[in-house]
C-alpha cells in the first residue's frame, strides 16, 4: 500500500520518543522551561503528543525526532514525524 504524503503546516516540535506501542504511532514528550519573575525560578513543563510515523522513517524509543503539524489523522494524532535528529547509542548503564 502506498502512503499519501501529508502536508506539514503550523507548529514544529522537537521531542523524545517515549512509546512505540501501536503500529505507525509513537508518543513523544516535549519539555519547555518558563521563567516565573515573581519567584525568580524556572518552571519545567512537559507535554506528550501522539504522532504519526510514516513507513519510510525508522525510529525507536529514546530517539529525538522533529515533528510537524498536519491535518487530523485520528482522534489524538495531528502531528507527523519529519525526521530523526538523534538516536540512542545503546544502554548507558
Residue pairs with C-beta under 8 A, 6 or more apart in sequence:
3 54
3 55
6 52
6 54
6 70
6 71
6 73
6 80
7 70
7 71
8 68
8 69
8 70
8 80
8 82
9 68
9 69
9 70
10 68
10 69
10 70
11 68
11 69
11 79
12 66
12 67
12 68
12 69
12 82
13 28
13 30
13 49
13 66
13 67
13 68
13 69
13 79
14 30
14 64
14 65
14 66
14 67
14 85
15 28
15 29
15 30
15 31
15 49
15 64
15 65
15 67
16 28
16 29
16 62
16 63
16 64
16 65
17 26
17 27
17 28
17 59
17 60
17 61
17 62
17 63
17 64
17 65
18 26
18 27
18 28
18 29
18 48
18 61
19 26
19 27
19 61
20 26
20 53
20 59
20 60
20 61
21 27
24 52
24 53
24 54
24 55
25 50
25 51
25 52
25 53
25 77
26 50
26 51
26 53
26 59
26 65
26 81
27 48
27 49
27 50
27 51
28 48
28 49
28 51
28 65
28 67
29 46
29 47
29 48
30 46
30 47
30 48
30 49
31 44
31 45
31 46
32 44
32 45
32 46
32 47
33 42
33 43
33 44
33 45
34 42
34 43
34 45
35 41
35 42
35 43
36 42
36 43
49 67
49 79
50 74
50 76
50 77
50 79
51 65
51 67
51 77
51 79
51 80
51 81
52 70
52 73
52 77
52 79
52 80
52 81
53 59
53 80
53 81
54 80
54 81
57 81
57 83
57 84
58 84
59 65
59 81
59 84
60 87
60 88
61 88
62 87
62 88
63 84
63 85
63 86
63 87
63 88
64 84
64 85
64 86
64 87
65 81
65 82
65 83
65 84
65 85
66 81
66 82
66 83
66 84
66 85
67 79
67 80
67 81
67 82
68 79
68 80
68 82
69 78
69 79
70 78
70 79
70 80
71 78
72 78
73 80
